[in-house]
Amino acid sequence: MSAGDIALVVGASAVLLVAIVLCIVLFKLGRTLDETTVAIRKAHEKSDPIFTGANTTISHVNAQLERVDGITANAQAVTGNVSALTSVFTATLGGPLVKVAALSYGVGKAIKARRRGKGEVEGKHVRRKRRGGRP
């Protein structure tokens, strides 16, 4: 066996070893791709019920939002009615009530001032009598 034959055997062995390693890598890659395909298929099969449930939930949410829309519209109408009623009340009764309140306040103040004036005069008179009996 010459050196060329030995080099040929070593080269053939290296090629055989690389081929075996590549076969193992390709075999494992094939298994990985098969598992990935199975996982994708299972995810696809299990996602259908999730999407169906999500569609049902969205439909219920939309129905509730429509109800809330109606409630909001009714509350807005009530607010407008209360505002109009307040304006009517203020225009018809507000002015006269303010005038009556001012009049009653003024009359009450005048009565208190008048009572205070009489009491002071009587109080002075009583005090003078007690001090020395001077009129």
C-alpha positions in Angstrom: 0.0 0.0 0.0 1.4 3.2 -1.1 1.0 6.7 0.3 -1.6 7.5 -2.3 -3.7 4.5 -1.3 -3.6 5.5 2.3 -4.6 9.0 1.5 -7.4 7.7 -0.6 -8.7 5.5 2.3 -8.4 8.4 4.7 -10.2 10.7 2.3 -12.9 8.1 1.7 -13.3 7.6 5.4 -13.6 11.4 6.0 -16.3 11.6 3.2 -18.1 8.7 4.7 -18.0 10.3 8.2 -19.3 13.6 6.9 -22.0 11.8 5.0 -23.1 9.9 8.2 -23.1 13.2 10.2 -25.2 14.9 7.5 -27.6 12.0 7.4 -28.0 12.3 11.2 -28.5 16.0 11.0 -31.0 15.7 8.2 -32.9 12.9 10.0 -33.2 15.1 13.2 -34.2 18.1 11.1 -36.9 16.0 9.4 -38.2 14.9 12.8 -38.2 18.5 14.0 -40.1 19.6 10.9 -42.6 16.8 11.5 -43.2 17.8 15.1 -43.5 21.5 14.0 -46.1 20.5 11.5 -48.1 18.5 14.1 -47.9 21.4 16.5 -49.2 23.8 13.9 -52.0 21.5 13.0 -53.0 21.1 16.7 -52.9 24.8 17.2 -55.0 25.4 14.2 -57.6 22.8 15.3 -57.7 24.3 18.9 -57.9 27.9 17.7 -61.3 27.5 16.0 -63.2 27.1 19.3 -61.2 30.1 20.7 -62.2 32.3 17.8 -65.8 31.1 18.0 -65.9 32.0 21.7 -64.3 35.4 20.9 -66.9 36.1 18.3 -69.7 35.2 20.7 -68.2 37.4 23.4 -67.8 40.3 21.0 -71.5 39.9 20.0 -72.6 40.1 23.6 -70.4 43.1 24.2 -71.9 44.8 21.2 -75.4 44.1 22.5 -74.5 45.6 25.9 -72.9 48.6 24.3 -76.2 49.2 22.4 -78.1 49.1 25.6 -75.6 51.5 27.2 -76.1 53.8 24.2 -79.8 53.8 24.8 -79.3 54.5 28.5 -76.9 57.4 27.7 -79.4 58.9 25.2 -82.2 58.7 27.8 -80.0 60.3 30.5 -79.1 63.0 28.0 -82.8 63.6 27.3 -83.6 63.8 31.1 -80.7 66.2 31.6 -82.1 68.5 28.9 -85.6 68.3 30.4 -84.3 69.1 33.9 -82.3 72.0 32.4 -85.4 73.4 30.6 -87.5 72.9 33.8 -84.9 74.8 35.8 -84.8 77.6 33.3 -88.6 77.9 33.4 -88.7 77.8 37.2 -86.0 80.5 37.4 -87.7 82.7 34.9 -91.2 82.4 36.4 -90.6 82.0 40.2 -87.0 82.9 40.7 -87.4 86.7 40.4 -90.5 87.0 42.6 -89.0 84.6 45.2 -85.8 86.7 45.4 -87.9 89.8 45.8 -90.1 88.2 48.5 -86.9 87.0 50.3 -85.4 90.4 50.1 -88.6 92.0 51.4 -88.9 89.6 54.3 -85.3 90.1 55.2 -85.7 93.8 55.2 -88.9 93.7 57.2 -87.3 91.4 59.7 -84.3 93.6 60.0 -86.5 96.7 60.5 -88.6 94.9 63.2 -85.4 93.9 65.0 -84.0 97.4 64.8 -87.3 98.9 66.1 -87.3 96.4 69.0 -83.7 97.2 69.8 -84.5 100.9 69.8 -87.4 100.5 72.3 -85.4 98.2 74.5 -82.5 100.6 74.7 -84.8 103.5 75.7 -86.6 101.4 78.3 -83.4 99.9 79.5 -81.9 103.4 80.1 -85.0 104.5 81.8 -84.9 101.4 84.1 -81.3 102.0 84.9 -81.8 105.6 85.8 -84.5 104.6 88.2 -82.2 102.1 89.9 -79.2 104.3 90.2 -80.7 107.1 92.1 -84.3 107.4 91.2 -83.7 110.2 88.7 -86.1 110.4 85.9 
